[in-house]
Amino acid sequence: MTIADFRRRTLLALPALLGAGAQAQVPSGRGVPRVVAISPGPTHTMPAFRTALAELGYPVALEVVTSGLDGPEAAAAVAGASVVLAISPAGIAAARRMTQRIPIVALDLELDPVGSGLVETLARPGGNVTGLFLDQPGLAAKWLQMLAEAVPTLRRLAMLWDPASGPTQRDAVLAAAQAQGMQAETLELRGGEFEAAFARMAAMRAEGLVLGSSPLVFQGQERLVQLATAARLPSITMFTDFVVAGGFLAYGPDRGDMGRRAAFYVDQILKGRRAAELPVERPSRFELAINLKTARAMGLTVPQALLARADEVID
């Protein structure tokens, strides 16, 4: 693999670089600030992040690293960064291994930032990491409420869970199920063993399915949609891609808005604020998507109250 294959570098806000005068707020003597984004793969947050970063009003060089996160090229990129944008647990872990000094803006939908030791408190992170982290217990409760609205008789719930994503999602769903009087069982998702997992769901007579967020789920979503529809098993997950692919329900944070908020953090740090003092945020904008065609295939009638709250309905 060549360095050109490994990294993509983009210079943003070129008009400011060429002559925006007083609007170009680049610290004297430091040159063009460099932002290095670390992610184990492509992410939907990056287009909005790029756009928002370009609108900051001064030149910023953006470099994106999506493979070889533990390699020398990634380490060299991070070593020369003004700010690191770290996406997902893998991206955050890689960034943390490479620097305890350079500010890290984290975007994550799985980790508990305090429980995992990334920050001291949400209000005052205390180290070199801040950013946006999802409230997993709150999201899990919403998932189960929406499934129960669509399937009022729902009592037995299955969750497909990727152990590589950590226990936070699993524990949140189990706690939410207990609070709502449901029986819940988690099934570990390893490799592409989807058929075996659905056979276990049939044996437990599951009436609803939560798909935890993970690269395995995203990569296998078309097959998961086929199996869930064939089993007439109403399912919900985090991202609307699942519903577009034919899944039933998706509810989760607006990834474009998360990208824009990440640019806000970068802007604040480049203007002199310390990551240790920038409070961690929870995503504030969420999207609900419903596939009515899939609902009909499973013999479900989606309540109007749930449809009225949807941001996207596929029919």
N, C-alpha and C positions, 0 to 999 in steps of 0.2 A: 504494500500500500504506500502510495506517495503522500507527501505532506499536502499536496493539492487535493488528493482524494479525501484526506483525513479532515481537513479544515476548510471552512469557507469564511472569507473575510470581506466585510462590507463597510465602506465609509459612508456614514449617514450625514444629513444636513450639509451637503456640499455648498449650497449658496452661502450659508453662514461662514464656512471656511474661506470662501473666496472674497468675502467683503461685507459681512453684516455689521461691521463697525462695533458700536457699543453694545449691540445685542449679543455678541459672541462672548459669553461669560466663561472663558477658559482661564483657569488660574495661571497667573504670570509665572513663566519659567517651567511649566509642566508640560507644555505642548498639548496635543489633542488627547483627551481622556480616552482610555480603552476599556471597553466592557467585553468580558468573555462569558458567553453562555455555555454552560455545561449540562448536557442532557444525554441519556442513553439512547435517544432516538428522536425523530421528528416530533414536534409538539404543536398543538393548535394554538398555544398562547403566543408563539413567536411572531406571526404576522402583525397582531395588534401591538406587541411590544416594539417591533421595529418601527411601526408607524408613529407610535407615541414618542419613541426616542428621537425620531427625526423631527418632531415638532417642538423639541425642548428649546430651540433657539440658539444652540451653539453646536460646533462640530463634535461628533462622538464616533470613534471607530468601534465597530461591533464585530466580534469574531465568534463563530458558533462551532463548538466541538461536540460531535454526536457519536464518536466511537473511540476506542482505545483510551478510555477515561483514566486508566492507570499508567499510560505510556508516557515517554519523555516529551512528546510533542504537546500533550495536554498540560503537563507540568510546566513547560516553557511558556505556554500561552498564559496560564494563570499567574506565573511569576511576574509577568509584565503588565498585569491588569490593574486598572484603577478600581474596578468593581467586578465581582463575579456574580452572574445570575445562575443559580443552581436549581435545576428542575428535577423533581421526583426524588425519592430516597436515595437512589443510586447516584444521581447527580450531586446531591447534597453531601453524601458520604465521600465522594471523590474530591469535591472541593475542600472539604474539611481536612482530608488527608494531605492536601497540597498546600494549605495555608491556614494559619491561625491568626494572621495579621490583616490580610486584605479583606475589606468588607464583602460579605456574602449576602445577596438578596435571594432568599429561598422561596420557591413555589412548590407546595406539596399538598397532596390530597389524602395522604395516608398516615403520616407521622403525627404523634402528639409532641409538639415542640418542647414542652416543659418536661413531660415524662421521659422523653428520649434524651434529655440533657442538652439539647441544642441551645436553649435559652434558659435564663434564670426565672423570669416571669414574662408574661405576655406584654405587660406595660413597660417593662424595662429589661430588654433581652440580656444586657450585661457583657456580651462577648462580641464576636465579629459577625454574628448571624442575626438577621431579622427577615421579615417578609410576610407571606400569606400562607396560612395553614387552615385546612378544613376542620370544622367542628364535627367529627365523626359521630358522636352520640346524637347530636341534633339531626344530622342527615339520615341516620339509620331510622330514627323515629318517624321522619317524614316518609321514607320509603315504605315502611310497614303500614302507615296510615293510608297511603295512596293505594297500596295493594288491597287493603281491607275495604276501602271504598269501592273498588272495582269488583271485589269478591267478598261480599258481606259474610259468607260462611267460612272464610279462611281461618283455620285453626292450626294447621300443620305446615311449617315453613322450612324450606331447605335453603342453604346458602352455599354457593360455590366460592371457595376461598383459596387464593394463591398464597402459600406460606411465605414465599419470597417477598410479599408485600408487607409482612409484619402482622402482629396480632390485633392492631387497633381496630380495623374494620370488622373483623370477626367478633371481637368482644363487644363492640358497639351494637351490632345486629342482635347478638344473643341477649344483651341487656334490654334492648328495645322490645324484643319478642316476649321476654318475661314480663316486662311492664304492661304489655298489651294482652297478656293472657294467652299467648301462642306457644305451641311446642315448636322448638327450632332445633335443627341439626345442621352442623357445618360439614361440608365434604371438601377435602383437600383436592385442589386442582393441580395436577402435575403433568407436564408435557401436554400431549393432546388426548388424554384419556377421557374424552367427553362422554362417550357411550356408556362406559362403566359407571360414571357418576350418575347419569340419568337412569340407569338400571337400579341403582341404589335409591334414587328418589321415588321410583315406582314402587319399590319394596316398602318404603316408609309411608307411601300414600301421601306424598307431598301435595299441597294444594296451592302453593305459591313459591316463587324462587327469587332470591336476591343474588345477583352476580356482582361479586366484589370487583373493585377496580384493579386491573393489573394488565401488563402487556400480553399475558396469555389470553385473557378475555378479549382484549381488543383484536389480537391477531386471529382468534378463532370465533369471532362473533357471528359470522355467517353460518357456521356449523351449529353453534349454540342456538341461534334463532331457529334453524330447521328442527333441532331436537326438541326445543321447548314448545314449538307450535304443534309438532306431531304428538307430543305428550299432552297437549292441551293444558300446559302449565303456565299460568300468567307470571311474567317475569319483569323485574325492574333492575336497572343499573344506573350508573352515574352519568354517562355521556349520551348525547342525542344521536351519535353515529349508530348506536344499537337499534334505535327506532327506525332510522333511515334504512338500515339493513333488513328490517322486517320484525324487529323485536317489539314487545308490547308497550312498555313504559320506560322512560328515562327521566331522572330528575337529578340535577347537579349544578355546580357553579358554572357561570358564564365564563368560558375560558378566554374570550376576547377581553372581558373586563379585567380578568386577572392579569393579563398581559399589560394592560394599560396601568394598573396599579403597580405592577413591578417597575414600569418606567418611572412612575412617581418616586418610588424608593431610590432608584438609581439617581434621579435628578437631585433629590435631597442630599444624598451622600456626596455627589460631585460638587454640591454647593457648600460642603463643609460639615454637614451633620454626621454624627457617628452612628454606626449600626447599633451599638450598645444602647443608644438612647431613642431609637426609632421603634415605637410599639409594634408588636406583631399584630396583623389584622386577620380577621376572618373574611372570606368572600361574602359580599353583600348582595350580589345579583345572581339569581338562579334561573334555570330554564326547565320547564316541564314539556316533554314531548310524548304524544300518544299516537299509536298506530291503530286506527279503527279497523282497517282491513284484517290485521292480525287478531284483533278482538273478536270480530265476526267469525273468523276461522276457528276460534276456540269456544264459540258459543257464548261470548260475553256481551253484555250491554253496558257500555260505559256511562255512569251517571252524568247528567248534565252539569252538575256542580263541579265535577272533576274536569270535564271538557272546557268549562268556562275559565278555568285557571290555566289552561294549557297555552304555551307560547307557540307550539307547533302541533298541528294535527294532520296526520297522513291518512288519506282515505282512498 
